[in-house]
Amino acid sequence: MTWVVVASMALLMCVGLSARHSAGSRASFFVAGRRGSVRSIGGSLLATVVGGSATIGVAGLVYQRGLSGIWWSLVGSIGLAVLAVAVVPRIRRFDVYTLPGLIERLYGRRVATVAALLIVVAWTGVLSGQIVAASRVVGAMGTGSPWLWMTVFSIVIIVYAVVGGQSAIIRTDLAQALMIVLGLSVGAVFLVSGFSGSGGLLESLPPGSLSFPVSADFGWSDLATMCVLVGAVYVVGPDIYTRVFSARDAVTARRAALWAAAVGVPVAFLVGLMGLAARVLAPGIVAEEALPWLAANAFPSGVAAVVFAGLLAALMSSADTILLGQGVVLADDVLGRIWKVDDARAVMVARASVIGVGLLSLVLALTLRGVIASLLFAYSVFTSGIVGPVLLGLFGGSLRPSGSAALTGMCVGGALGLCGAIPGPDFPLKSELSLIGMGLSVAIPLAWTFIRVRSRHGQRMV
């Protein structure tokens, strides 16, 4: 199956490099000139959210605890729907390129710089998770060493992201979205037919496998935590916002997000079906190897090729979006503020940042073990610190906090999220620290603002 990897990467490299003439200016490189259509932005959003966690990770969760494992993807669709209905019209009022750029408009440059650094650190871990997932896919093929393929995978996405910028990412994402849906659909159809229909598969499953929406291993509190920690990343997420800012207008971005949310639901069930099949066919394997194991062992060569191509497309589509997004954040919201670069140099700095972030993520990937674990670590830190203050800034109205109040909430929430996510011995409330941190990231700025308003009101009365 080595030819599948090589052909898929070569195809996507060609598609990405075809955008090399569309990345000369800051607007072109950062947000593709804000020319994205519903089809291109919707396909890009779908390809972005259906990455390593929504394929390798979700199949592993379903393998471990049954159908309830698909909630990781379903809360993503819920988050995209909330984004489309409530948030897109507000954030498209601002002429910015990135999430930290939006935060600067809400709270000032100091808060935006802190947020940018936190985002780069957190999403470098997310990118590393995609690279780890890629190693699981190619490892199932039994060809070459995982570290070699991780290196090749990283170099490919770095090259076309550096050369073509956002236009290259959107073009490749659209092709990758088609490959993802095709690969999962073909694989699911073959599995069902192999079990003599869906009834054969259902009869072969261990007891409790179809428990939904909760199960013995996944209760209502777990679902609530996932909705907050994972779903919030789709409502306020740097990679998602780059797509919203790349659309031609708010209506286009809104329709694209709703389309991606709708298509994401059947995709989640397709992945869940494959995770259930692996639970029957390969008991005892490492959970996150369920989907790669199926691709390598349960399909004839032609079907396996289509499934492998879809899996690689899923991983590359998320990885390249995250890579470019983090490079742009680092270049525009951190280094660009320090050096005060013009448009031409901003693109050069962004390209250098993409290379740096990509290589750092590759190094981290070589030390990571789990896809979901690495992503949940990053999501916990980000959600606890960033999401609450951003939503307060967008929807707070007269209670919008000052920059100092927002920064305090951001730091306290992020620190608690980090403490709760760090591996190590358990202690009381450790599993709830991320939720507590998110709550405090909202409560502290609100309390600060309320005290300030009351103080001013008292001074007027005097």
Secondary structure, DSSP 8 states (H G I E B T S, - for coil): -HHHHHHHHHHHHHHHHTTGGG-SSHHHHHHGGG-B-HHHHHHHHHHHHSSTIIIIIHHHHHHHH-GGGGHHHHHHHHHHHHIIIIIHHHHTTS--SSHHHHHHHHH-HHHHHHHHHHHHHHHHHHHHHHHHHHHHHHHHHT-S-HHHHHHHHHHHHHHHHHHHHHHHHHHHHHHHHHHHHHHHHHHHHHHHHHTTSHHHHHHHS-TTTT--S-BTTB-HHHHHHHHHHTHHHHHS-HHHHHHHHHBSSHHHHHHHHHHHHHHHHHHHHHHHHHHHHHHHHSTTS-GGGHHHHHHHHTS-HHHHHHHHHHHHHHHHHHHHHHHHHHHHHIIIIIIHHHHT--HHHHHHHHHHHHHHHHHHHHHHHTT---HHHHHHHHHHHHIIIIIHHHHHHHH-GGG---HHHHHHHHHHHHHHHHHHHS-S---TTGGGHHHHHHHHHHHHHHHHHHHHHHHHHHHHH-
